[in-house]
Amino acid sequence: MLATLATATSNQPTFSATNLIILLVVAAVVYPLQKKLREVVSRRRKERWAEEDRRAELEREQPDGPRPPEQTP
């Protein structure tokens, strides 16, 4: 039983240079994609908020009465 424990503990995988290179390559690909995605989502959210604010301002400026139908692009 002691021999089995000794061989089991000596064959554990280690963090090699190859694994480090793979990790760096994956990070070099994923990080820019994630950054670009966050920028696009943030820009779209800000545009949507600006549009909602503009519509709310127009609704406050309109007098009470029948509203014209909204046009969707």
C-alpha positions as CSV (number, residue, x, y, z in Angstrom):
1,M,0.0,0.0,0.0
2,L,2.8,2.4,0.7
3,A,4.3,1.8,-2.8
4,T,0.9,2.7,-4.3
5,L,0.8,5.9,-2.4
6,A,4.3,6.9,-3.4
7,T,3.6,6.4,-7.1
8,A,0.3,8.1,-7.0
9,T,1.8,11.2,-5.4
10,S,4.8,11.4,-7.7
11,N,2.8,11.3,-11.0
12,Q,0.7,14.4,-10.4
13,P,0.6,16.8,-13.3
14,T,2.5,20.1,-12.9
15,F,2.0,23.5,-14.4
16,S,4.3,23.4,-17.4
17,A,5.6,26.1,-19.8
18,T,3.2,24.7,-22.5
19,N,0.2,25.2,-20.2
20,L,1.4,28.7,-19.5
21,I,1.7,29.5,-23.2
22,I,-1.8,28.1,-23.8
23,L,-3.2,30.2,-21.0
24,L,-1.6,33.3,-22.4
25,V,-2.8,32.7,-25.9
26,V,-6.4,32.1,-24.7
27,A,-6.2,35.3,-22.5
28,A,-4.8,37.3,-25.5
29,V,-7.8,36.2,-27.6
30,V,-10.6,36.4,-25.0
31,Y,-9.8,39.7,-23.3
32,P,-10.0,41.9,-26.4
33,L,-13.2,40.2,-27.5
34,Q,-14.7,40.7,-24.0
35,K,-13.6,44.4,-24.0
36,K,-15.1,45.1,-27.4
37,L,-18.4,43.4,-26.4
38,R,-18.6,45.5,-23.2
39,E,-18.0,48.7,-25.3
40,V,-20.7,47.8,-27.8
41,V,-23.3,46.9,-25.1
42,S,-22.5,50.1,-23.1
43,R,-22.8,52.3,-26.2
44,R,-26.2,50.7,-27.1
45,R,-27.5,51.1,-23.6
46,K,-26.5,54.8,-23.6
47,E,-28.2,55.3,-26.9
48,R,-31.4,53.5,-25.6
49,W,-31.4,55.7,-22.5
50,A,-31.0,58.9,-24.6
51,E,-33.9,57.8,-26.9
52,E,-36.1,57.1,-23.8
53,D,-35.2,60.5,-22.3
54,R,-36.0,62.2,-25.7
55,R,-39.4,60.5,-25.9
56,A,-40.2,61.3,-22.3
57,E,-39.3,65.0,-23.0
58,L,-41.5,65.0,-26.0
59,E,-44.4,63.5,-24.0
60,R,-44.1,66.3,-21.4
61,E,-44.1,69.0,-24.0
62,Q,-47.2,67.7,-25.8
63,P,-50.5,69.2,-24.7
64,D,-53.2,66.8,-23.4
65,G,-55.2,65.4,-26.3
66,P,-55.1,62.5,-28.8
67,R,-51.6,61.3,-29.4
68,P,-50.4,60.5,-32.9
69,P,-49.5,56.9,-33.6
70,E,-45.8,56.1,-33.1
71,Q,-43.8,55.3,-36.2
72,T,-41.3,52.5,-35.9
73,P,-38.4,52.4,-38.3
